[in-house]
Amino acid sequence: MTTINAITKEKVAELYEEAARNLKNAQELIGKHETLSDEQKTQYDAWMANMDEIKNRAERAEELMTAEAELSARQSAQKLAQEKATEEQKAKEAGFEHGWEYAKAVHDWTVNGVRDPRLEKLQNTKDMSGETGITGGFLLPTQQNQEILTTRGEASEIRNRGRVVPMGARTVDFPAVDYSKGEAGKSAFFGGVQTYYVEENEEIDESEPNFKVVELKAKELAGYVEIPNSLLRDSPVSLEAFLQGPGSFGGALAWQEDYDSLRGTGAGKLLGILNSPAAISVSRETASKFQFEDAVTMASRMILSGSPLWQISQSVMPQLYQMVDSNGNNIWQGSAAVGKPDTLLGWPIKWTEKLPALGTKGDVCLVDLSWYLLGDRQAVTMDVSREHRFRSNQTAFRVIEAVDGKPWLDAPITLADGATTVSPFVLLD
């Protein structure tokens, strides 16, 4: 899929960090086992493939950043040349021989009140054409900056950390191991396969691997705007390029994917982690609080074999910054000069606006997004119609992508102690 995200140095650094995490996981797996099982080989190959894919994305992003910088430099040089030509034209219209004489006359008039007859002539000409400006502003060329002011939304986490899979048809079935068979003395992580001690000439007890099917059905995510043709014609900015970029449709699509991967109901949209039957809810110690005891309890319910991270509502920030231990001592902030915490219990923190506010279920989540499937049916497409709003002299823009997503685990996993359940999705209730 070709969702357009903002490319920044920080984004590239995150990609390289993610590639390094996959490499570290593969190295640790090799270091722990002299011989790898088929499942471990599959996991090793997946980590190495992810590392290569993410590293290639980072390299491509760096190439785009370099190209963008070169293009920006050329555009700036062209802009300066255009401004110089405009100034020279103004000088000639007013009767000045050189542009610097014109600029000095404007400065003397606006700053020192010294009037130049040539500028008064230009003032009269401009007033007759309908322009005004008693303080001299009419003497300077009007310019519109060739940039639309925007701000950056949150970077997409689900596409960086989730398992993105292509969909060759509208509905795709994915076979998966069924991890629901855990019980006392038996690990659920091998899908029902067990080993036994046997005496000589005894038959080996049979065990069977358990599988299930995860279905993804593509749903269309779309956006639509109508823009006056006069604005498209007269704007110095390419509005079509803006609509495709991170400040418009490009960013809005990625933002909605992330939001629904967390909070979607699954009815006509993605099934979000907060509504997943595999999620575990941990009751908080104190209402409307996030305390150290809550974090530790959540960690104890997380599947520890992957790469978890904290996704936390920004409204929880004061709680974390002022978190104390059981003796009332500050954990993070000894003074206002101390920087913000980037990790909690060793896992990275990602602040987000996409989760509920403080005190609401899901305001703090500990998740491993590799357990989330995001299916791509098609690349993002933008269609333009100048006929639909012909009588209104407007052009219609429509953008569409087809996606589906859900956690591929459908229940918490019971550990071999027979009592503890864990999940890749742990929510604070």
Helices and strands as residue ranges (DSSP letters): H 9-32, H 38-94, H 99-107, I 108-112, H 117-128, G 137-139, H 158-161, E 163-166, E 171-177, G 188-190, E 211-217, E 219-228, H 229-234, H 239-244, H 249-263, G 273-275, E 280-282, H 292-300, E 309-313, G 314-316, H 317-321, E 343-344, E 347-352, E 364-367, G 369-371, E 372-376, E 381-385, G 390-392, E 394-407, E 413-414, E 421-422, E 425-428
